[in-house]
């Protein structure tokens, strides 16, 4: 699988601060991009005073825009200066495009392997008796392929899937559902293909026992082990208390 992908919305920021007498003025430079192509990069230069943006230059517009009375006067002044406009327009290539290429090269070399969890659930309706859910977590980059096989053959019907869902921390998750009617002896697998994997990640479903029954057994076994531990602890405590006592027979 190709490791190429598109950064849906990223920014490079540069901030310079100036303070005088308790007031604060600062400049903010942003490079907003979807790819390294020049047409997908926007250079934005903003000027702020006490957290209020009063003027902005955008490479998409090719000029300054004012947002306050003072900002509009300044924008009009700068827009009449060919040297100022030329300098700002050149920043898209000098600052943005150069750094975007570095940023994307660094990002493309990073990846995170997904992990898979298979579960079953009762269908809300339909012609099938069960639904398998293949949940894939914590993978990066976003591009991924998830599909099902049944006895080694790819399943193309009765399959639904979510989009890649962003976790908000650069990782993604996706969930694929397979409606099916269990058949004795069959082998159902969830197959994941991703840039971080050298070969597809295959996770087999064990239909020998429903998940609810496996959970009951696991809970029962845990309770039995805990009971044995408590019984043993009680026996040891009892023996330690009775050790060294002398029993006097009653007359």
C-alpha positions as CSV (number, residue, x, y, z in Angstrom):
1,X,0.0,0.0,0.0
2,X,1.3,3.4,-0.8
3,X,2.4,5.5,2.1
4,X,1.3,8.8,0.5
5,X,-1.5,10.8,2.1
6,X,-2.8,14.3,2.3
7,X,-2.8,16.5,5.4
8,X,-6.3,17.8,5.5
9,X,-5.6,21.0,7.4
10,X,-2.2,22.0,8.9
11,X,-0.6,25.3,9.8
12,X,2.9,26.5,10.4
13,X,2.9,29.4,12.8
14,X,5.4,32.2,13.5
15,X,4.7,34.8,16.2
16,X,6.6,37.9,17.1
17,X,5.7,40.0,20.1
18,X,6.1,43.7,21.0
19,X,5.1,45.2,24.3
20,X,5.0,48.8,25.3
21,X,3.6,50.3,28.5
22,X,1.4,47.2,29.3
23,X,-0.1,47.0,25.8
24,X,0.8,44.1,23.4
25,X,1.2,44.0,19.7
26,X,2.2,40.9,17.7
27,X,2.4,39.5,14.2
28,X,1.2,36.1,13.3
29,X,2.3,34.2,10.2
30,X,0.4,31.1,9.1
31,X,0.9,28.6,6.3
32,X,-2.3,26.7,5.6
33,X,-1.9,23.8,3.3
34,X,-3.3,20.5,2.0
35,X,-0.2,19.4,0.1
36,X,3.2,20.8,-1.1
37,X,1.6,22.0,-4.3
38,X,1.8,25.8,-4.4
39,X,-1.8,26.1,-5.3
40,X,-2.7,24.3,-2.1
41,X,-0.7,26.7,0.2
42,X,-2.0,29.9,1.6
43,X,0.2,32.5,3.3
44,X,-1.5,34.6,5.9
45,X,0.2,37.5,7.7
46,X,-1.9,39.0,10.5
47,X,-1.3,42.0,12.8
48,X,-2.8,42.1,16.3
49,X,-3.1,44.7,19.0
50,X,-4.3,43.5,22.5
51,X,-5.7,40.2,21.0
52,X,-7.6,42.0,18.3
53,X,-6.7,41.3,14.7
54,X,-6.8,44.6,12.9
55,X,-5.2,43.8,9.5
56,X,-4.3,40.8,7.4
57,X,-2.5,39.9,4.2
58,X,-3.6,36.8,2.4
59,X,-1.8,35.3,-0.6
60,X,-5.2,34.2,-1.9
61,X,-6.4,37.8,-2.1
62,X,-2.9,39.3,-2.9
63,X,-3.6,42.3,-0.7
64,X,-4.2,43.5,2.8
65,X,-7.7,43.6,4.5
66,X,-8.5,45.8,7.5
67,X,-10.9,44.7,10.3
68,X,-10.9,47.8,12.5
69,X,-11.0,51.5,11.7
70,X,-7.2,51.8,12.2
71,X,-6.7,48.5,10.4
72,X,-8.6,49.6,7.3
73,X,-6.4,52.8,7.1
74,X,-3.3,50.7,7.4
75,X,-4.4,48.2,4.8
76,X,-5.2,51.0,2.4
77,X,-1.7,52.4,3.0
78,X,0.1,49.1,2.5
79,X,-1.9,48.2,-0.6
80,X,-0.7,51.4,-2.3
81,X,2.9,50.3,-1.6
82,X,4.1,48.0,-4.5
83,X,7.3,47.1,-2.5
84,X,5.2,46.0,0.5
85,X,2.9,43.8,-1.5
86,X,5.8,42.3,-3.5
87,X,7.5,41.3,-0.2
88,X,4.4,39.7,1.2
89,X,3.6,37.8,-2.0
90,X,7.2,36.4,-2.1
91,X,6.8,35.1,1.5
92,X,4.5,32.3,0.3
93,X,7.4,30.7,-1.6
94,X,10.2,31.8,0.6
95,X,8.7,30.8,3.9
96,X,5.7,28.6,3.4
97,X,6.5,26.3,0.5
98,X,10.0,25.6,1.9
99,X,8.8,24.7,5.3
100,X,5.8,22.8,4.2
101,X,8.0,20.5,2.1
102,X,10.3,19.9,5.2
103,X,7.2,19.3,7.4
104,X,5.6,16.8,5.0
105,X,8.8,14.8,4.5
106,X,9.2,14.5,8.2
107,X,5.5,13.5,8.7
108,X,5.6,10.9,5.9
109,X,8.4,9.0,7.6
110,X,6.3,8.5,10.7
111,X,3.6,5.8,11.1
112,X,1.8,4.0,13.9
113,X,0.7,0.4,13.6
114,X,-3.0,-0.3,14.3
115,X,-4.3,-2.8,16.7
116,X,-7.5,-4.7,16.1
117,X,-10.4,-5.8,18.3
118,X,-13.1,-8.2,17.1
119,X,-16.5,-8.4,18.8
120,X,-20.0,-9.7,18.1
121,X,-23.3,-8.0,18.6
122,X,-26.9,-8.8,18.0
123,X,-28.4,-7.3,14.8
124,X,-31.1,-4.7,15.1
125,X,-32.9,-6.4,12.2
126,X,-32.3,-7.9,8.8
127,X,-31.8,-11.3,7.4
128,X,-28.7,-12.4,9.3
129,X,-28.4,-13.8,12.8
130,X,-25.3,-12.0,13.9
131,X,-23.0,-9.0,13.4
132,X,-19.2,-9.0,13.7
133,X,-17.5,-5.7,14.4
134,X,-13.8,-5.2,13.5
135,X,-12.5,-2.1,15.4
136,X,-9.1,-0.8,14.3
137,X,-7.5,1.7,16.7
138,X,-4.5,4.1,17.0
139,X,-3.1,4.0,13.4
140,X,-1.3,6.7,11.5
141,X,-1.4,7.9,8.7
142,X,-5.1,8.1,7.9
143,X,-5.2,6.0,4.7
144,X,-6.2,2.4,5.6
145,X,-8.0,-0.6,4.1
146,X,-10.2,-2.9,6.2
147,X,-12.0,-5.9,4.7
148,X,-13.4,-9.3,5.6
149,X,-12.6,-12.8,4.4
150,X,-14.7,-16.0,4.8
151,X,-12.8,-19.2,4.3
152,X,-10.0,-17.2,2.6
153,X,-12.3,-15.4,0.1
154,X,-13.0,-11.7,0.4
155,X,-16.6,-10.8,1.5
156,X,-18.1,-8.1,-0.7
157,X,-21.7,-8.0,0.6
158,X,-23.4,-7.3,3.9
159,X,-20.4,-5.1,5.0
160,X,-20.6,-1.6,6.2
161,X,-17.8,0.6,7.5
162,X,-17.3,4.0,9.1
163,X,-15.0,6.6,7.8
164,X,-11.5,7.0,9.3
165,X,-12.3,8.8,12.6
166,X,-9.8,11.3,14.0
167,X,-9.0,10.9,17.7
168,X,-7.7,14.4,17.9
169,X,-4.1,13.3,18.8
170,X,-2.9,12.4,15.2
171,X,-4.3,8.9,15.5
172,X,-7.3,7.4,13.8
173,X,-9.8,4.6,14.3
174,X,-12.3,2.8,12.0
175,X,-15.0,0.3,12.5
176,X,-16.2,-2.3,10.0
177,X,-19.4,-4.4,10.4
178,X,-20.2,-7.8,8.9
179,X,-23.7,-9.2,9.0
180,X,-23.6,-13.0,8.7
181,X,-25.3,-16.3,9.6
182,X,-22.9,-18.5,11.5
183,X,-21.9,-21.8,9.8
184,X,-20.1,-24.6,11.5
185,X,-16.4,-25.0,10.6
186,X,-16.1,-21.6,8.7
187,X,-13.2,-19.2,9.2
188,X,-14.0,-15.5,9.3
189,X,-11.2,-13.0,9.4
190,X,-10.8,-9.2,9.5
191,X,-7.9,-8.1,7.3
192,X,-6.2,-4.7,7.7
193,X,-3.7,-3.1,5.2
194,X,-1.8,0.0,6.3
195,X,1.4,1.8,5.4
196,X,2.9,0.9,8.8
197,X,2.5,-2.9,8.1
198,X,4.9,-5.0,6.0
199,X,2.1,-7.4,5.3
200,X,-1.7,-7.4,6.0
201,X,-2.7,-7.8,9.6
202,X,-5.2,-10.8,9.8
203,X,-7.3,-11.3,12.9
204,X,-9.4,-14.4,13.0
205,X,-12.8,-14.7,14.7
206,X,-13.3,-17.6,17.1
207,X,-16.9,-18.7,16.7
208,X,-16.6,-21.6,19.2
209,X,-18.3,-19.6,21.9
210,X,-20.3,-16.4,22.0
211,X,-18.5,-13.5,23.5
212,X,-21.0,-13.2,26.3
213,X,-20.4,-16.8,27.3
214,X,-16.6,-16.3,27.2
215,X,-17.0,-13.3,29.5
216,X,-19.1,-15.3,32.0
217,X,-16.5,-18.0,32.1
218,X,-13.7,-15.5,32.6
219,X,-15.6,-13.8,35.4
220,X,-16.5,-17.1,37.1
221,X,-12.9,-18.3,36.9
222,X,-11.6,-15.1,38.4
223,X,-14.1,-15.4,41.2
224,X,-13.1,-19.0,41.9
225,X,-9.4,-18.1,42.1
226,X,-10.2,-15.2,44.4
227,X,-12.2,-17.4,46.7
228,X,-9.4,-20.0,46.9
229,X,-6.9,-17.2,47.8
230,X,-9.2,-15.9,50.5
231,X,-9.8,-19.4,51.9
232,X,-6.1,-20.1,52.0
233,X,-5.4,-16.8,53.7
234,X,-8.0,-17.6,56.3
235,X,-6.6,-21.0,57.0
236,X,-3.1,-19.7,57.4
237,X,-4.4,-17.0,59.8
238,X,-6.3,-19.6,61.9
239,X,-3.3,-21.9,62.1
240,X,-1.0,-19.0,63.2
241,X,-3.4,-18.1,66.0
242,X,-3.9,-21.6,67.3
243,X,-0.2,-22.5,67.2
244,X,1.4,-22.7,70.7
245,X,-1.9,-22.9,72.6
246,X,-2.2,-25.6,75.3
247,X,-5.6,-27.2,75.5
248,X,-6.5,-28.2,79.1
249,X,-9.1,-30.9,79.4
250,X,-12.1,-30.1,81.5
251,X,-12.6,-32.2,84.7
